[in-house]
Amino acid sequence: MKDLEKAIRRMTGTAQERFREAFEQINRHFADIFARLFEGGRAELRMVEPEEGEDDPLEFGVELMAQPRGKRLQAVSLMSGGEKALTGLALLFAIFYYHPSPFCVLDEVDAPLDDANIHRFLRVLRELCSHTQFVVITHNRKTMEAADVLYGVTMEEPGLSRLVSVRLTEA
């Protein structure tokens, strides 16, 4: 029983250490990417202790603080649709900078963004393409222009759909 308790304490300690390390690195990337996507401003993740006074970081909540350039610090729920989308993308990209995934599907994440925000979104997305393959579902022309390959569905005849693909980069 003592060996089991010792092993559990050791695993918990390792998990807490890994969580703190991941949290700190993701937080740094989040602040950097947020400032790049918003061309200024600041953002951070904060650990929120549970009410019971728990000191285990694995039990903490995470609070997201964001302040776009020229605006007051506010809750994410009070941001515009485009600001919410960019803030969410900044957090997602921060996680990918910490631990890249082989692929990621983004469905209409660019819909609430204006042309200037699309440009900044695509710049960060291109940087991540060296580690992650992104499938972006979009209707945005600028996003499609930045793609290597386009896939679409066309209906030449009523009830008859056809898949179309176009490679936009040189082989």
VMD Tcl script that builds the backbone (N, CA, C; Angstrom):
set m [mol new atoms 513]
animate dup $m
set s [atomselect $m all]
$s set {name element resname resid chain x y z} {
  {N N MET 1 A 0.826 -1.191 0.000}
  {CA C MET 1 A 0.000 0.000 0.000}
  {C C MET 1 A 0.874 1.261 0.000}
  {N N LYS 2 A 1.966 1.228 0.790}
  {CA C LYS 2 A 2.865 2.384 0.841}
  {C C LYS 2 A 3.547 2.609 -0.500}
  {N N ASP 3 A 3.921 1.508 -1.176}
  {CA C ASP 3 A 4.542 1.637 -2.498}
  {C C ASP 3 A 3.565 2.248 -3.504}
  {N N LEU 4 A 2.312 1.842 -3.412}
  {CA C LEU 4 A 1.289 2.375 -4.295}
  {C C LEU 4 A 1.088 3.879 -4.048}
  {N N GLU 5 A 0.999 4.279 -2.799}
  {CA C GLU 5 A 0.841 5.697 -2.453}
  {C C GLU 5 A 2.053 6.505 -2.916}
  {N N LYS 6 A 3.248 5.933 -2.758}
  {CA C LYS 6 A 4.471 6.607 -3.201}
  {C C LYS 6 A 4.463 6.789 -4.718}
  {N N ALA 7 A 4.046 5.747 -5.435}
  {CA C ALA 7 A 3.979 5.827 -6.899}
  {C C ALA 7 A 2.956 6.872 -7.336}
  {N N ILE 8 A 1.813 6.938 -6.663}
  {CA C ILE 8 A 0.777 7.925 -6.995}
  {C C ILE 8 A 1.294 9.337 -6.747}
  {N N ARG 9 A 1.982 9.563 -5.634}
  {CA C ARG 9 A 2.557 10.882 -5.345}
  {C C ARG 9 A 3.590 11.274 -6.412}
  {N N ARG 10 A 4.409 10.313 -6.819}
  {CA C ARG 10 A 5.429 10.587 -7.840}
  {C C ARG 10 A 4.760 10.924 -9.185}
  {N N MET 11 A 3.738 10.170 -9.574}
  {CA C MET 11 A 3.030 10.447 -10.835}
  {C C MET 11 A 2.311 11.791 -10.773}
  {N N THR 12 A 1.705 12.091 -9.637}
  {CA C THR 12 A 1.024 13.374 -9.480}
  {C C THR 12 A 2.017 14.522 -9.577}
  {N N GLY 13 A 3.163 14.369 -8.949}
  {CA C GLY 13 A 4.198 15.401 -9.018}
  {C C GLY 13 A 4.683 15.611 -10.444}
  {N N THR 14 A 4.874 14.520 -11.168}
  {CA C THR 14 A 5.302 14.611 -12.572}
  {C C THR 14 A 4.225 15.291 -13.409}
  {N N ALA 15 A 2.968 14.928 -13.200}
  {CA C ALA 15 A 1.862 15.527 -13.948}
  {C C ALA 15 A 1.755 17.025 -13.652}
  {N N GLN 16 A 1.923 17.405 -12.377}
  {CA C GLN 16 A 1.864 18.822 -12.008}
  {C C GLN 16 A 3.004 19.602 -12.661}
  {N N GLU 17 A 4.181 19.036 -12.653}
  {CA C GLU 17 A 5.344 19.689 -13.260}
  {C C GLU 17 A 5.135 19.850 -14.772}
  {N N ARG 18 A 4.650 18.818 -15.429}
  {CA C ARG 18 A 4.405 18.895 -16.879}
  {C C ARG 18 A 3.305 19.907 -17.206}
  {N N PHE 19 A 2.275 19.940 -16.371}
  {CA C PHE 19 A 1.198 20.899 -16.588}
  {C C PHE 19 A 1.718 22.325 -16.467}
  {N N ARG 20 A 2.481 22.599 -15.421}
  {CA C ARG 20 A 3.029 23.953 -15.231}
  {C C ARG 20 A 3.909 24.356 -16.416}
  {N N GLU 21 A 4.757 23.441 -16.865}
  {CA C GLU 21 A 5.638 23.714 -18.003}
  {C C GLU 21 A 4.821 24.007 -19.267}
  {N N ALA 22 A 3.830 23.172 -19.541}
  {CA C ALA 22 A 2.985 23.365 -20.721}
  {C C ALA 22 A 2.218 24.683 -20.613}
  {N N PHE 23 A 1.662 24.945 -19.444}
  {CA C PHE 23 A 0.889 26.167 -19.233}
  {C C PHE 23 A 1.746 27.402 -19.489}
  {N N GLU 24 A 2.956 27.421 -18.948}
  {CA C GLU 24 A 3.843 28.575 -19.116}
  {C C GLU 24 A 4.226 28.779 -20.584}
  {N N GLN 25 A 4.571 27.703 -21.277}
  {CA C GLN 25 A 4.967 27.831 -22.679}
  {C C GLN 25 A 3.792 28.227 -23.565}
  {N N ILE 26 A 2.633 27.619 -23.344}
  {CA C ILE 26 A 1.443 27.969 -24.124}
  {C C ILE 26 A 1.058 29.418 -23.843}
  {N N ASN 27 A 1.182 29.844 -22.602}
  {CA C ASN 27 A 0.859 31.222 -22.237}
  {C C ASN 27 A 1.779 32.212 -22.959}
  {N N ARG 28 A 3.065 31.898 -23.033}
  {CA C ARG 28 A 4.010 32.773 -23.755}
  {C C ARG 28 A 3.652 32.846 -25.241}
  {N N HIS 29 A 3.394 31.694 -25.839}
  {CA C HIS 29 A 3.013 31.673 -27.258}
  {C C HIS 29 A 1.689 32.420 -27.475}
  {N N PHE 30 A 0.746 32.233 -26.572}
  {CA C PHE 30 A -0.559 32.891 -26.673}
  {C C PHE 30 A -0.395 34.410 -26.668}
  {N N ALA 31 A 0.394 34.930 -25.753}
  {CA C ALA 31 A 0.622 36.377 -25.685}
  {C C ALA 31 A 1.259 36.883 -26.977}
  {N N ASP 32 A 2.235 36.147 -27.489}
  {CA C ASP 32 A 2.933 36.549 -28.705}
  {C C ASP 32 A 2.003 36.507 -29.921}
  {N N ILE 33 A 1.287 35.422 -30.093}
  {CA C ILE 33 A 0.424 35.266 -31.266}
  {C C ILE 33 A -0.748 36.245 -31.198}
  {N N PHE 34 A -1.297 36.448 -30.017}
  {CA C PHE 34 A -2.383 37.417 -29.860}
  {C C PHE 34 A -1.925 38.799 -30.317}
  {N N ALA 35 A -0.755 39.222 -29.851}
  {CA C ALA 35 A -0.221 40.539 -30.229}
  {C C ALA 35 A 0.014 40.617 -31.738}
  {N N ARG 36 A 0.417 39.529 -32.356}
  {CA C ARG 36 A 0.626 39.518 -33.808}
  {C C ARG 36 A -0.694 39.565 -34.561}
  {N N LEU 37 A -1.676 38.806 -34.111}
  {CA C LEU 37 A -2.970 38.787 -34.795}
  {C C LEU 37 A -3.713 40.114 -34.640}
  {N N PHE 38 A -3.530 40.781 -33.503}
  {CA C PHE 38 A -4.218 42.044 -33.254}
  {C C PHE 38 A -3.331 43.261 -33.514}
  {N N GLU 39 A -2.095 43.018 -33.945}
  {CA C GLU 39 A -1.112 44.086 -34.144}
  {C C GLU 39 A -1.017 44.961 -32.898}
  {N N GLY 40 A -0.832 44.295 -31.780}
  {CA C GLY 40 A -0.731 44.974 -30.487}
  {C C GLY 40 A -1.688 44.345 -29.503}
  {N N GLY 41 A -1.811 44.975 -28.368}
  {CA C GLY 41 A -2.676 44.433 -27.329}
  {C C GLY 41 A -1.934 43.405 -26.504}
  {N N ARG 42 A -2.652 42.820 -25.576}
  {CA C ARG 42 A -2.031 41.815 -24.721}
  {C C ARG 42 A -3.066 40.769 -24.320}
  {N N ALA 43 A -2.567 39.597 -24.049}
  {CA C ALA 43 A -3.437 38.502 -23.624}
  {C C ALA 43 A -2.631 37.553 -22.756}
  {N N GLU 44 A -3.312 36.895 -21.868}
  {CA C GLU 44 A -2.645 35.902 -21.033}
  {C C GLU 44 A -3.655 34.907 -20.493}
  {N N LEU 45 A -3.130 33.774 -20.108}
  {CA C LEU 45 A -3.906 32.747 -19.422}
  {C C LEU 45 A -3.539 32.834 -17.943}
  {N N ARG 46 A -4.521 32.693 -17.088}
  {CA C ARG 46 A -4.263 32.714 -15.645}
  {C C ARG 46 A -4.874 31.483 -15.014}
  {N N MET 47 A -4.140 30.915 -14.079}
  {CA C MET 47 A -4.687 29.796 -13.318}
  {C C MET 47 A -5.570 30.360 -12.210}
  {N N VAL 48 A -6.732 29.771 -12.040}
  {CA C VAL 48 A -7.688 30.207 -11.031}
  {C C VAL 48 A -7.857 29.080 -10.022}
  {N N GLU 49 A -7.514 29.375 -8.777}
  {CA C GLU 49 A -7.623 28.353 -7.733}
  {C C GLU 49 A -9.083 28.065 -7.420}
  {N N PRO 50 A -9.395 26.794 -7.167}
  {CA C PRO 50 A -10.763 26.459 -6.754}
  {C C PRO 50 A -11.071 27.108 -5.404}
  {N N GLU 51 A -12.336 27.277 -5.099}
  {CA C GLU 51 A -12.759 27.938 -3.858}
  {C C GLU 51 A -12.297 27.202 -2.601}
  {N N GLU 52 A -12.113 25.912 -2.676}
  {CA C GLU 52 A -11.743 25.132 -1.498}
  {C C GLU 52 A -10.296 25.376 -1.071}
  {N N GLY 53 A -9.541 26.178 -1.808}
  {CA C GLY 53 A -8.150 26.446 -1.458}
  {C C GLY 53 A -7.206 25.336 -1.880}
  {N N GLU 54 A -7.604 24.559 -2.842}
  {CA C GLU 54 A -6.779 23.472 -3.381}
  {C C GLU 54 A -5.485 24.046 -3.937}
  {N N ASP 55 A -4.367 23.387 -3.692}
  {CA C ASP 55 A -3.099 23.893 -4.222}
  {C C ASP 55 A -2.538 23.020 -5.341}
  {N N ASP 56 A -3.337 22.092 -5.840}
  {CA C ASP 56 A -2.927 21.229 -6.938}
  {C C ASP 56 A -3.277 21.915 -8.262}
  {N N PRO 57 A -2.262 22.298 -9.075}
  {CA C PRO 57 A -2.561 22.985 -10.334}
  {C C PRO 57 A -3.429 22.165 -11.285}
  {N N LEU 58 A -3.458 20.856 -11.102}
  {CA C LEU 58 A -4.296 20.017 -11.960}
  {C C LEU 58 A -5.782 20.229 -11.664}
  {N N GLU 59 A -6.079 20.840 -10.524}
  {CA C GLU 59 A -7.462 21.107 -10.129}
  {C C GLU 59 A -7.867 22.558 -10.396}
  {N N PHE 60 A -6.936 23.406 -10.828}
  {CA C PHE 60 A -7.198 24.819 -11.069}
  {C C PHE 60 A -8.032 24.995 -12.340}
  {N N GLY 61 A -8.722 26.108 -12.403}
  {CA C GLY 61 A -9.371 26.525 -13.629}
  {C C GLY 61 A -8.400 27.399 -14.416}
  {N N VAL 62 A -8.745 27.704 -15.639}
  {CA C VAL 62 A -7.923 28.584 -16.469}
  {C C VAL 62 A -8.803 29.725 -16.950}
  {N N GLU 63 A -8.320 30.941 -16.736}
  {CA C GLU 63 A -9.039 32.144 -17.145}
  {C C GLU 63 A -8.273 32.800 -18.283}
  {N N LEU 64 A -8.992 33.242 -19.293}
  {CA C LEU 64 A -8.380 33.867 -20.452}
  {C C LEU 64 A -8.619 35.378 -20.359}
  {N N MET 65 A -7.534 36.140 -20.362}
  {CA C MET 65 A -7.611 37.601 -20.315}
  {C C MET 65 A -7.140 38.136 -21.663}
  {N N ALA 66 A -7.898 39.073 -22.247}
  {CA C ALA 66 A -7.520 39.604 -23.561}
  {C C ALA 66 A -7.837 41.084 -23.637}
  {N N GLN 67 A -6.901 41.820 -24.220}
  {CA C GLN 67 A -7.076 43.254 -24.412}
  {C C GLN 67 A -6.546 43.641 -25.791}
  {N N PRO 68 A -7.443 43.685 -26.790}
  {CA C PRO 68 A -6.996 44.125 -28.112}
  {C C PRO 68 A -6.450 45.550 -28.046}
  {N N ARG 69 A -5.572 45.857 -28.968}
  {CA C ARG 69 A -4.959 47.188 -29.038}
  {C C ARG 69 A -6.036 48.271 -29.054}
  {N N GLY 70 A -5.855 49.281 -28.206}
  {CA C GLY 70 A -6.773 50.417 -28.168}
  {C C GLY 70 A -8.068 50.173 -27.422}
  {N N LYS 71 A -8.203 49.034 -26.763}
  {CA C LYS 71 A -9.435 48.727 -26.037}
  {C C LYS 71 A -9.121 48.421 -24.582}
  {N N ARG 72 A -10.144 48.483 -23.762}
  {CA C ARG 72 A -9.995 48.137 -22.344}
  {C C ARG 72 A -10.001 46.621 -22.181}
  {N N LEU 73 A -9.370 46.176 -21.120}
  {CA C LEU 73 A -9.401 44.757 -20.783}
  {C C LEU 73 A -10.848 44.370 -20.527}
  {N N GLN 74 A -11.300 43.312 -21.181}
  {CA C GLN 74 A -12.695 42.916 -21.046}
  {C C GLN 74 A -12.841 41.404 -21.140}
  {N N ALA 75 A -13.995 40.960 -20.735}
  {CA C ALA 75 A -14.301 39.532 -20.850}
  {C C ALA 75 A -14.414 39.184 -22.329}
  {N N VAL 76 A -13.995 38.006 -22.681}
  {CA C VAL 76 A -14.048 37.560 -24.073}
  {C C VAL 76 A -15.494 37.582 -24.578}
  {N N SER 77 A -16.439 37.325 -23.694}
  {CA C SER 77 A -17.850 37.308 -24.106}
  {C C SER 77 A -18.327 38.678 -24.594}
  {N N LEU 78 A -17.628 39.767 -24.242}
  {CA C LEU 78 A -18.014 41.108 -24.672}
  {C C LEU 78 A -17.331 41.542 -25.961}
  {N N MET 79 A -16.453 40.711 -26.496}
  {CA C MET 79 A -15.747 41.050 -27.732}
  {C C MET 79 A -16.645 40.845 -28.946}
  {N N SER 80 A -16.258 41.467 -30.062}
  {CA C SER 80 A -16.980 41.253 -31.316}
  {C C SER 80 A -16.711 39.833 -31.809}
  {N N GLY 81 A -17.476 39.403 -32.797}
  {CA C GLY 81 A -17.289 38.060 -33.350}
  {C C GLY 81 A -15.888 37.861 -33.907}
  {N N GLY 82 A -15.370 38.869 -34.629}
  {CA C GLY 82 A -14.017 38.775 -35.185}
  {C C GLY 82 A -12.962 38.715 -34.095}
  {N N GLU 83 A -13.135 39.522 -33.042}
  {CA C GLU 83 A -12.171 39.510 -31.931}
  {C C GLU 83 A -12.193 38.173 -31.197}
  {N N LYS 84 A -13.378 37.616 -31.011}
  {CA C LYS 84 A -13.489 36.297 -30.370}
  {C C LYS 84 A -12.787 35.239 -31.217}
  {N N ALA 85 A -13.031 35.290 -32.521}
  {CA C ALA 85 A -12.423 34.307 -33.423}
  {C C ALA 85 A -10.905 34.407 -33.387}
  {N N LEU 86 A -10.365 35.623 -33.471}
  {CA C LEU 86 A -8.904 35.790 -33.441}
  {C C LEU 86 A -8.317 35.363 -32.102}
  {N N THR 87 A -9.013 35.647 -31.015}
  {CA C THR 87 A -8.528 35.250 -29.695}
  {C C THR 87 A -8.511 33.731 -29.577}
  {N N GLY 88 A -9.566 33.083 -30.039}
  {CA C GLY 88 A -9.613 31.618 -30.027}
  {C C GLY 88 A -8.528 31.010 -30.905}
  {N N LEU 89 A -8.306 31.604 -32.064}
  {CA C LEU 89 A -7.248 31.121 -32.953}
  {C C LEU 89 A -5.875 31.321 -32.324}
  {N N ALA 90 A -5.682 32.444 -31.638}
  {CA C ALA 90 A -4.401 32.687 -30.963}
  {C C ALA 90 A -4.134 31.587 -29.932}
  {N N LEU 91 A -5.163 31.193 -29.186}
  {CA C LEU 91 A -4.989 30.124 -28.195}
  {C C LEU 91 A -4.736 28.781 -28.885}
  {N N LEU 92 A -5.502 28.473 -29.911}
  {CA C LEU 92 A -5.307 27.217 -30.640}
  {C C LEU 92 A -3.901 27.146 -31.234}
  {N N PHE 93 A -3.473 28.232 -31.882}
  {CA C PHE 93 A -2.137 28.254 -32.489}
  {C C PHE 93 A -1.052 28.168 -31.423}
  {N N ALA 94 A -1.282 28.765 -30.253}
  {CA C ALA 94 A -0.305 28.679 -29.162}
  {C C ALA 94 A -0.122 27.228 -28.727}
  {N N ILE 95 A -1.208 26.483 -28.687}
  {CA C ILE 95 A -1.132 25.066 -28.328}
  {C C ILE 95 A -0.365 24.301 -29.403}
  {N N PHE 96 A -0.603 24.631 -30.679}
  {CA C PHE 96 A 0.123 23.970 -31.765}
  {C C PHE 96 A 1.601 24.325 -31.769}
  {N N TYR 97 A 1.949 25.540 -31.361}
  {CA C TYR 97 A 3.374 25.889 -31.255}
  {C C TYR 97 A 4.032 25.066 -30.152}
  {N N TYR 98 A 3.290 24.809 -29.077}
  {CA C TYR 98 A 3.834 24.003 -27.983}
  {C C TYR 98 A 3.928 22.534 -28.389}
  {N N HIS 99 A 2.867 22.015 -28.953}
  {CA C HIS 99 A 2.820 20.595 -29.307}
  {C C HIS 99 A 2.056 20.434 -30.626}
  {N N PRO 100 A 2.787 20.465 -31.755}
  {CA C PRO 100 A 2.122 20.371 -33.057}
  {C C PRO 100 A 1.353 19.061 -33.223}
  {N N SER 101 A 0.276 19.145 -33.955}
  {CA C SER 101 A -0.534 17.988 -34.305}
  {C C SER 101 A -0.265 17.670 -35.777}
  {N N PRO 102 A -0.398 16.423 -36.200}
  {CA C PRO 102 A -0.156 16.103 -37.613}
  {C C PRO 102 A -1.130 16.828 -38.553}
  {N N PHE 103 A -2.378 17.024 -38.109}
  {CA C PHE 103 A -3.341 17.731 -38.945}
  {C C PHE 103 A -4.377 18.418 -38.070}
  {N N CYS 104 A -5.068 19.377 -38.663}
  {CA C CYS 104 A -6.104 20.131 -37.959}
  {C C CYS 104 A -7.155 20.556 -38.966}
  {N N VAL 105 A -8.424 20.415 -38.619}
  {CA C VAL 105 A -9.530 20.858 -39.463}
  {C C VAL 105 A -10.099 22.138 -38.847}
  {N N LEU 106 A -10.106 23.199 -39.644}
  {CA C LEU 106 A -10.671 24.482 -39.220}
  {C C LEU 106 A -11.904 24.742 -40.080}
  {N N ASP 107 A -13.064 24.811 -39.450}
  {CA C ASP 107 A -14.322 24.954 -40.181}
  {C C ASP 107 A -14.865 26.373 -40.038}
  {N N GLU 108 A -14.740 27.157 -41.121}
  {CA C GLU 108 A -15.289 28.517 -41.187}
  {C C GLU 108 A -14.782 29.444 -40.076}
  {N N VAL 109 A -13.551 29.209 -39.598}
  {CA C VAL 109 A -13.010 30.058 -38.528}
  {C C VAL 109 A -12.747 31.475 -39.017}
  {N N ASP 110 A -12.628 31.641 -40.327}
  {CA C ASP 110 A -12.343 32.954 -40.887}
  {C C ASP 110 A -13.606 33.746 -41.227}
  {N N ALA 111 A -14.775 33.161 -41.053}
  {CA C ALA 111 A -16.030 33.818 -41.441}
  {C C ALA 111 A -16.235 35.185 -40.772}
  {N N PRO 112 A -15.954 35.342 -39.489}
  {CA C PRO 112 A -16.194 36.658 -38.873}
  {C C PRO 112 A -15.050 37.666 -39.068}
  {N N LEU 113 A -14.011 37.288 -39.816}
  {CA C LEU 113 A -12.837 38.152 -39.956}
  {C C LEU 113 A -12.938 39.059 -41.176}
  {N N ASP 114 A -12.464 40.307 -41.033}
  {CA C ASP 114 A -12.380 41.203 -42.186}
  {C C ASP 114 A -11.072 40.923 -42.927}
  {N N ASP 115 A -10.848 41.602 -44.053}
  {CA C ASP 115 A -9.687 41.310 -44.906}
  {C C ASP 115 A -8.352 41.482 -44.179}
  {N N ALA 116 A -8.220 42.536 -43.369}
  {CA C ALA 116 A -6.962 42.750 -42.642}
  {C C ALA 116 A -6.703 41.619 -41.649}
  {N N ASN 117 A -7.747 41.174 -40.967}
  {CA C ASN 117 A -7.593 40.069 -40.011}
  {C C ASN 117 A -7.315 38.758 -40.725}
  {N N ILE 118 A -7.922 38.563 -41.894}
  {CA C ILE 118 A -7.662 37.359 -42.694}
  {C C ILE 118 A -6.178 37.289 -43.031}
  {N N HIS 119 A -5.619 38.411 -43.440}
  {CA C HIS 119 A -4.197 38.469 -43.803}
  {C C HIS 119 A -3.320 38.043 -42.625}
  {N N ARG 120 A -3.582 38.558 -41.444}
  {CA C ARG 120 A -2.773 38.208 -40.259}
  {C C ARG 120 A -2.997 36.746 -39.863}
  {N N PHE 121 A -4.239 36.276 -39.953}
  {CA C PHE 121 A -4.562 34.876 -39.669}
  {C C PHE 121 A -3.776 33.956 -40.598}
  {N N LEU 122 A -3.768 34.266 -41.892}
  {CA C LEU 122 A -3.075 33.423 -42.869}
  {C C LEU 122 A -1.565 33.439 -42.671}
  {N N ARG 123 A -1.015 34.569 -42.251}
  {CA C ARG 123 A 0.430 34.657 -42.006}
  {C C ARG 123 A 0.847 33.685 -40.891}
  {N N VAL 124 A 0.086 33.645 -39.811}
  {CA C VAL 124 A 0.407 32.731 -38.708}
  {C C VAL 124 A 0.137 31.287 -39.128}
  {N N LEU 125 A -0.944 31.059 -39.857}
  {CA C LEU 125 A -1.281 29.716 -40.329}
  {C C LEU 125 A -0.160 29.146 -41.196}
  {N N ARG 126 A 0.405 29.964 -42.093}
  {CA C ARG 126 A 1.502 29.505 -42.955}
  {C C ARG 126 A 2.704 29.045 -42.135}
  {N N GLU 127 A 3.007 29.765 -41.055}
  {CA C GLU 127 A 4.139 29.381 -40.203}
  {C C GLU 127 A 3.937 27.986 -39.610}
  {N N LEU 128 A 2.719 27.679 -39.261}
  {CA C LEU 128 A 2.426 26.386 -38.631}
  {C C LEU 128 A 2.358 25.240 -39.635}
  {N N CYS 129 A 2.238 25.550 -40.913}
  {CA C CYS 129 A 2.105 24.511 -41.944}
  {C C CYS 129 A 3.342 23.631 -42.082}
  {N N SER 130 A 4.464 24.055 -41.545}
  {CA C SER 130 A 5.656 23.207 -41.620}
  {C C SER 130 A 5.548 22.005 -40.672}
  {N N HIS 131 A 4.665 22.090 -39.674}
  {CA C HIS 131 A 4.513 20.999 -38.696}
  {C C HIS 131 A 3.129 20.349 -38.732}
  {N N THR 132 A 2.138 21.077 -39.230}
  {CA C THR 132 A 0.757 20.615 -39.177}
  {C C THR 132 A 0.104 20.826 -40.535}
  {N N GLN 133 A -0.644 19.835 -40.990}
  {CA C GLN 133 A -1.410 19.991 -42.223}
  {C C GLN 133 A -2.793 20.510 -41.838}
  {N N PHE 134 A -3.167 21.643 -42.396}
  {CA C PHE 134 A -4.453 22.253 -42.086}
  {C C PHE 134 A -5.435 22.020 -43.225}
  {N N VAL 135 A -6.630 21.598 -42.857}
  {CA C VAL 135 A -7.751 21.525 -43.776}
  {C C VAL 135 A -8.676 22.652 -43.337}
  {N N VAL 136 A -8.822 23.652 -44.187}
  {CA C VAL 136 A -9.628 24.825 -43.840}
  {C C VAL 136 A -10.877 24.821 -44.698}
  {N N ILE 137 A -12.014 24.710 -44.047}
  {CA C ILE 137 A -13.298 24.786 -44.732}
  {C C ILE 137 A -13.688 26.259 -44.725}
  {N N THR 138 A -13.871 26.834 -45.915}
  {CA C THR 138 A -14.085 28.269 -45.994}
  {C C THR 138 A -14.856 28.653 -47.242}
  {N N HIS 139 A -15.436 29.832 -47.195}
  {CA C HIS 139 A -16.015 30.468 -48.371}
  {C C HIS 139 A -15.256 31.751 -48.678}
  {N N ASN 140 A -14.236 32.058 -47.880}
  {CA C ASN 140 A -13.499 33.306 -48.028}
  {C C ASN 140 A -12.498 33.205 -49.169}
  {N N ARG 141 A -12.607 34.136 -50.095}
  {CA C ARG 141 A -11.771 34.114 -51.291}
  {C C ARG 141 A -10.281 34.247 -50.950}
  {N N LYS 142 A -9.935 35.143 -50.035}
  {CA C LYS 142 A -8.523 35.349 -49.671}
  {C C LYS 142 A -7.937 34.091 -49.029}
  {N N THR 143 A -8.712 33.408 -48.229}
  {CA C THR 143 A -8.241 32.170 -47.615}
  {C C THR 143 A -8.018 31.115 -48.689}
  {N N MET 144 A -8.924 31.031 -49.638}
  {CA C MET 144 A -8.773 30.061 -50.732}
  {C C MET 144 A -7.547 30.383 -51.581}
  {N N GLU 145 A -7.273 31.661 -51.814}
  {CA C GLU 145 A -6.111 32.052 -52.610}
  {C C GLU 145 A -4.803 31.638 -51.944}
  {N N ALA 146 A -4.793 31.520 -50.634}
  {CA C ALA 146 A -3.582 31.160 -49.898}
  {C C ALA 146 A -3.358 29.651 -49.832}
  {N N ALA 147 A -4.327 28.873 -50.268}
  {CA C ALA 147 A -4.255 27.416 -50.155}
  {C C ALA 147 A -3.314 26.805 -51.184}
  {N N ASP 148 A -2.799 25.621 -50.852}
  {CA C ASP 148 A -1.998 24.844 -51.799}
  {C C ASP 148 A -2.894 24.029 -52.729}
  {N N VAL 149 A -3.993 23.528 -52.164}
  {CA C VAL 149 A -4.942 22.705 -52.921}
  {C C VAL 149 A -6.347 23.120 -52.515}
  {N N LEU 150 A -7.224 23.205 -53.497}
  {CA C LEU 150 A -8.635 23.497 -53.230}
  {C C LEU 150 A -9.471 22.272 -53.569}
  {N N TYR 151 A -10.407 21.961 -52.703}
  {CA C TYR 151 A -11.396 20.916 -52.971}
  {C C TYR 151 A -12.755 21.568 -52.871}
  {N N GLY 152 A -13.609 21.243 -53.776}
  {CA C GLY 152 A -14.949 21.814 -53.749}
  {C C GLY 152 A -15.963 20.819 -54.246}
  {N N VAL 153 A -17.210 21.137 -54.027}
  {CA C VAL 153 A -18.307 20.302 -54.503}
  {C C VAL 153 A -19.155 21.168 -55.415}
  {N N THR 154 A -19.434 20.666 -56.586}
  {CA C THR 154 A -20.259 21.394 -57.546}
  {C C THR 154 A -21.458 20.534 -57.907}
  {N N MET 155 A -22.544 21.193 -58.278}
  {CA C MET 155 A -23.739 20.471 -58.692}
  {C C MET 155 A -24.064 20.920 -60.117}
  {N N GLU 156 A -23.489 20.221 -61.089}
  {CA C GLU 156 A -23.705 20.577 -62.490}
  {C C GLU 156 A -25.133 20.277 -62.925}
  {N N GLU 157 A -25.687 19.220 -62.373}
  {CA C GLU 157 A -27.067 18.850 -62.659}
  {C C GLU 157 A -27.786 18.706 -61.325}
  {N N PRO 158 A -29.057 19.041 -61.278}
  {CA C PRO 158 A -29.802 18.903 -60.016}
  {C C PRO 158 A -29.690 17.478 -59.453}
  {N N GLY 159 A -29.265 17.393 -58.203}
  {CA C GLY 159 A -29.160 16.106 -57.533}
  {C C GLY 159 A -27.889 15.339 -57.817}
  {N N LEU 160 A -26.973 15.887 -58.617}
  {CA C LEU 160 A -25.743 15.192 -58.964}
  {C C LEU 160 A -24.542 16.040 -58.544}
  {N N SER 161 A -23.969 15.706 -57.412}
  {CA C SER 161 A -22.814 16.447 -56.895}
  {C C SER 161 A -21.525 15.835 -57.423}
  {N N ARG 162 A -20.525 16.689 -57.601}
  {CA C ARG 162 A -19.230 16.229 -58.109}
  {C C ARG 162 A -18.118 16.919 -57.335}
  {N N LEU 163 A -17.098 16.152 -56.952}
  {CA C LEU 163 A -15.942 16.691 -56.245}
  {C C LEU 163 A -14.952 17.247 -57.257}
  {N N VAL 164 A -14.459 18.456 -56.987}
  {CA C VAL 164 A -13.498 19.116 -57.862}
  {C C VAL 164 A -12.276 19.456 -57.023}
  {N N SER 165 A -11.072 19.212 -57.586}
  {CA C SER 165 A -9.854 19.597 -56.869}
  {C C SER 165 A -8.932 20.364 -57.805}
  {N N VAL 166 A -8.225 21.339 -57.229}
  {CA C VAL 166 A -7.302 22.159 -57.988}
  {C C VAL 166 A -6.036 22.326 -57.156}
  {N N ARG 167 A -4.878 21.952 -57.724}
  {CA C ARG 167 A -3.599 22.154 -57.055}
  {C C ARG 167 A -3.094 23.536 -57.452}
  {N N LEU 168 A -2.797 24.391 -56.463}
  {CA C LEU 168 A -2.410 25.763 -56.729}
  {C C LEU 168 A -0.906 25.996 -56.638}
  {N N THR 169 A -0.163 25.015 -56.145}
  {CA C THR 169 A 1.271 25.162 -56.022}
  {C C THR 169 A 1.965 24.301 -57.049}
  {N N GLU 170 A 3.215 24.636 -57.317}
  {CA C GLU 170 A 3.998 23.838 -58.261}
  {C C GLU 170 A 4.417 22.534 -57.618}
  {N N ALA 171 A 4.477 21.495 -58.408}
  {CA C ALA 171 A 4.845 20.173 -57.886}
  {C C ALA 171 A 6.327 20.058 -57.678}
}
mol reanalyze $m
mol bondsrecalc $m
mol representation Tube
mol addrep $m
